C-alpha cells in the first residue's frame, strides 16, 4: 500500500514538472534559434547575431552589428575618447520591427544616445567589450551589455 502511494505521488510530481517545463518552453520559430531568455530590469549580454527574447513582453532584441568603434585605445591618452555604435533589430509583438542604433562614448552628440524608447520600453546600452587596446577586434568578439526597462 505504501509503495502504491509513493508511486502515485512520484507520478503526480513528474507530471507537474513536465507541465512546468512545457510552460517555460518558447517556440523557436517565433523567436529564432537559441535565443537568450531575459527578464525586464535585468542586465543581459549579447554577441553579434544573438537574440534576446522577453517572453512576457513578446519582444525580440537582436544584436546585428557594430557599425563604428572609434574609442581611444586603452593605453593611449586621446583628445577625443571616441564612441562605439551598435545596431539592434527590435521586434515587438510580431507587429512592429525597428532597426535602432545605440551609441556609447564621450563623443556622442546626444547624451541620451545610449538608450531608445520603443513601445513604452527603454532599451539601454550599458557597455561594449572588448575595449580597444591596439589588437584587431573581430566582429564576433564583441559583446554588448544591455538592459530593458518599462516606462512608468
N, C-alpha and C positions, 0 to 999 in steps of 0.2 A: 504494500500500500504506500509506504513512504517513497519507494523508488518511482512509483507511478506519479506521485505528487511532484517529486523533484523533476521528472521528465516533462511534466506539464508546465512547470514554472520555467524551465530552460527553454522550452518551445515558445512560450509567450515572450520571453526576453529576447530570443533570437528574432522572432517576428517583429517585435518593436524596434530592434536595432536595424533590421532591413528596411522598415518603413522610414526610419530616421535618415538613413543613408540615401535612400531613394529621394527623399525630400530635398536633401542637400545637393544632389546632382544637378548639373546645369547642362542644357542642350548644347553640344559643341557646334552644331550647325548655326546656331544663333550667335554665339559669342566668339567663334574661331577656335582653332586648335590650341589646347593647353593654355588657357587664359590664367592670369593671376587673379584669384578671387580676393577682392579688397573690400574694406568697410569704410563708411563715412567717418571722417575726423581722425583717421589713422594714416600715417605716412606709409608709402609703398614705393618700391623700386621697380623700374622697367629698363630693359635693354632695347636697343633698336629692333623693331619687328615684333616686340612683345605687346600683348594686350592685357589691360586690367579690366575686370568686369565687376560692376557693383550690382548685385542681383536685385536687391530691393528697389534701387533707383532705375533699374534696367538701362544702365549706361555702360558703354564700352569706351575705353580710352586707349588708343594705340600710339606707341612711340614710333613715328615714321622716319624721322631723320634729325641730324644735327646739320643745320644749314650754314652755321657760322660758328667758329671758335677762334676769337681773336684775343683771348685772355692772355695777359702778360705771363711769361714763364715764371714758375715758382721761385727760381733762384736769381731773378733779374729784377732790378728796380726800374719801373717804367713810368713815363709821363702820364700815360693813359692805361688804366687797368684792363680795359677791353671787356668783351662780353661773349657769352655763349647763347646761341639761339637754337631752340629745338622746335620741331614740327610735330604736332599731335593731330590725330584724326579722332573726333569725338562723335559717337553715335548715341543718341538719346531716344529711348523708347521706339526704336526702329523707324521713326518718322522724320528725324532730324539728324543730319550728318554735317559736321563742320570741320574744316581744317583750320587749326589755330597755331600761332607762333607764341612761344613764351621765351622771354629774354631775361637772362640773369647776368648782372655785372654792373660795375660803376659807370660804364659808358652809355647806359641806356638813356634815351631822350625822355622817356616817360617812366617815372619811378614806379608806376604800377604795372609795368610790362611783364612782371614775373607771375602774374595771375590773370585769368579771364573769367568772366561771369557768363555761364551758359544755363539757360532754363532754370534759374533760381539756385544754381550751384556755383561755387568758386573752385576752379582748378588752379592750384598754386604750385609753381616750380620752386623747390627748396634748395636743390643742389644738383650739379652735374659733375660726375667723375669719369675718367681721371682728370686731374688738373694738369695743364701742360707743363712739361719740365724739359722740353727740348727734343725728346724722342717722338717719333711719328706715332700719332694715335690713330688706330684703325677705327672705322665707324662702329664695328662690332664690339669695341672695347668700352664704348660709352654706356654709362648707367645714369639714369635720371631719378632723383628722389622727388616725389610728388605727394600732394595731399588734396583730398576733395572735401569741401565744407559746404554746408547748406546755409543759404541766406535766411535770416530770420524774417 
